[in-house]
Amino acid sequence: GENVEQHPSTLSVQEGDSAVIKCTYSDSASNYFPWYKQELGKGPQLIIDIRSNVGEKKDQRIAVTLNKTAKHFSLHITETQPEDSAVYFCAASREDKLVFGAGTILRVKS
Amino acid sequence: NAGVTQTPKFRILKIGQSMTLQCAQDMNHNYMYWYRQDPGMGLKLIYYSVGAGITDKGEVPNGYNVSRSTTEDFPLRLELAAPSQTSVYFCASSTGQNYGYTFGSGTRLTVV
């Protein structure tokens, strides 16, 4: 079955710096890769996603890149702000469901 | 548009008690899911459904049951609660395969 590994588990950056979170997946049939942000005490919220026919997608300060050959995808956050502090999860599709990575705690220091 | 609504938000159960966690969505999504999230951990799939009358097990289904009699509702039943079921439970829904999930705000359950 699908296995998704996410790194790093924690990431601290200075406000204004960039943050990068990386995920690898095992099932070459996976073709949908969303990213979620979870703030304390809340449910995860979809922030960006990418499909296998696209290599990169941007939405303001966030971007996601996908390398299907290497089976990895990454989340890039530029000009980080304190409100970006949260837990971020990557996921990969497997049949009728998503398999989630273990999460990355991002701390943005002001 | 309420999205995905979970009730209750908090609950304390005694060992051996039973309860039902409610989940309702108003987006006409066919796909619905139940996840649990233990402290500091990721999301583990308990059960999911691709439409009314259809349910399937996820990776951690033991101790739980579900039903899907309508498109809108997907309740999760805990029978004979155990301390190992202390967790935060999230319900989610989706338009279909390969689409993002909308999550509810969660139910924090403590079994003592």
Interface residues (C-beta under 8 A of the other chain):
Chain A: N31 Y32 P34 Y36 K42 G43 P44 Q45 L46 D49 R51 F89 S93 E95 D96 K97 L98 F100 G101 A102 G103
Chain B: V4 Y31 Y33 M41 G42 L43 L45 Y48 V50 D56 G58 F90 A92 Q97 N98 Y99 G100 Y101 T102 F103 G104 S105 G106
